[in-house]
Amino acid sequence: MDYVSALVPPVVMAAFFIGLIVTIVKSQGGDKKAKEDAAVDAALARAEAAQQGGVRHEAGA
């Protein structure tokens, strides 16, 4: 019975890992993808505008 107690933790961790991967894959895309992409695009645009604005300000100073 020692082999059973030796195999249980890896099997439980493997099952948890597989569940995690399945959850991550299922959460990609779908109806929320466009909203997430728009949020990322807006954040990148703000960061780029702030960076360009900062460069212009430094150049003007």
C-alpha positions in Angstrom: 0.0 0.0 0.0 3.0 2.3 0.1 2.9 2.7 -3.6 -0.7 4.0 -3.4 0.3 6.7 -0.9 3.3 7.5 -3.1 1.2 7.9 -6.3 -1.7 10.0 -4.8 0.1 13.4 -4.6 1.4 13.4 -8.2 -1.9 12.2 -9.5 -3.8 14.9 -7.6 -1.4 17.6 -8.8 -1.6 16.4 -12.4 -5.4 16.5 -12.2 -5.3 20.0 -10.8 -2.8 21.2 -13.4 -5.0 19.7 -16.2 -8.0 21.5 -14.8 -6.0 24.8 -14.7 -4.9 24.4 -18.3 -8.4 23.6 -19.4 -9.8 26.7 -17.6 -7.2 28.9 -19.1 -7.8 27.6 -22.6 -11.6 28.0 -22.3 -11.3 31.5 -21.0 -9.4 32.6 -24.1 -11.5 34.2 -26.8 -15.2 34.1 -26.9 -17.5 37.0 -26.4 -15.2 38.7 -23.9 -12.2 38.7 -26.3 -13.2 41.9 -28.1 -13.8 43.8 -24.9 -10.4 42.7 -23.5 -8.6 43.6 -26.8 -10.3 47.0 -26.7 -9.1 47.6 -23.1 -5.5 46.6 -24.0 -5.5 48.8 -27.1 -6.8 51.7 -25.1 -4.2 51.2 -22.4 -1.4 51.0 -25.1 -2.7 54.1 -26.8 -2.7 56.1 -23.5 0.8 54.9 -22.7 2.1 55.8 -26.2 0.4 59.2 -26.0 1.9 59.9 -22.6 5.4 58.8 -23.8 5.1 61.0 -26.9 3.8 63.9 -24.9 6.7 63.5 -22.4 9.2 63.5 -25.2 7.8 66.6 -26.8 7.8 68.3 -23.4 11.4 67.5 -22.8 12.4 68.6 -26.4 10.6 71.9 -25.9 12.3 72.5 -22.5 
